[in-house]
């Protein structure tokens, strides 16, 4: 007995997000349509429209779930090592898969599309900020990051600095760049006076 | 005797850039047209098309010249003080004048318009990078920044971090944020071990 029409909502939702994420990371966003997602996830377009008000919102939700594993924050107990490995994984994703272009195009469109900008922050960037801050907070708790530092600013000086090179590519995103970001920020760039 | 038709090219060029910059910083880019610039700078549209292949290129060139003074890099001899005052001026310009939206919209469009992306880098961002690095290099020469630091990465961790908040506004650009950027990067965020 097939119960396809009665699958639990959470299961249907997971199937949809998986289908969207797979398309985005393998092909980019050009071929992403409600039609195709409906077909690949065996779900009606009405359901899609009900849960996601726009293709941008659906794409962002699918993207977030698709990259969650790749962009997970390791915790080996050494914040320096963990930041470098997470940021290198992020750099790889953004420069070596269609996922990078998906995100920079969404950020680009969100400059003139306020609904998309809100969806971007709600479904993607604020979630990524939260996850980064959780890892940074543990480093602060064990005394690896000074207690007076605003962790949100660290997000801008690490991941934000990578986005800067992705969005305005005067300079490339390389492992050397990523290592430099972490070293500069943890150790400081000012000369140590006696 | 009027010599309007024979003004030296450099003078005409300066008039055009000034007209474009004034429009962008007071009104934004919505009303910027070749027609209007032609009228306000008393120059033929043919001349405009000859010097600037697109409105994006003309806007970027005008913008760069319009903000050059506001965004000048002071040199009091103290890099910490100078970075904070330049970055605060930059934050002001980007959040309190139409100039901020002009730039974020151009960056947004440049994600899908390769000609605009090239113009953006050539006429704006690479020039701003060069000016920032000149000031940072002097700080490095007088021993205020460690000699092994890649100055280009500092640009991403200061100005790039500001752009990150402008383009993806999960968090605001405030003076407190700017001061934090400079303190974090110069002094480092890692706890000092004995």
Interface residues (C-beta under 8 A of the other chain):
Chain A: X80 X104 X105 X107 X108 X109 X110 X111 X112 X117 X120 X121 X125 X126 X129 X143 X144 X145 X146 X149 X150 X152 X153 X154 X156 X157 X159 X160 X161 X162 X163 X164 X165 X167 X168 X169 X170 X171 X177 X180 X181 X184 X185 X186 X187 X188 X189 X190 X191
Chain B: X80 X104 X105 X107 X108 X109 X110 X111 X112 X117 X120 X121 X125 X126 X129 X143 X144 X145 X146 X149 X150 X152 X153 X154 X156 X157 X159 X160 X161 X162 X163 X164 X165 X167 X168 X169 X170 X171 X177 X180 X181 X184 X185 X186 X187 X188 X189 X190 X191
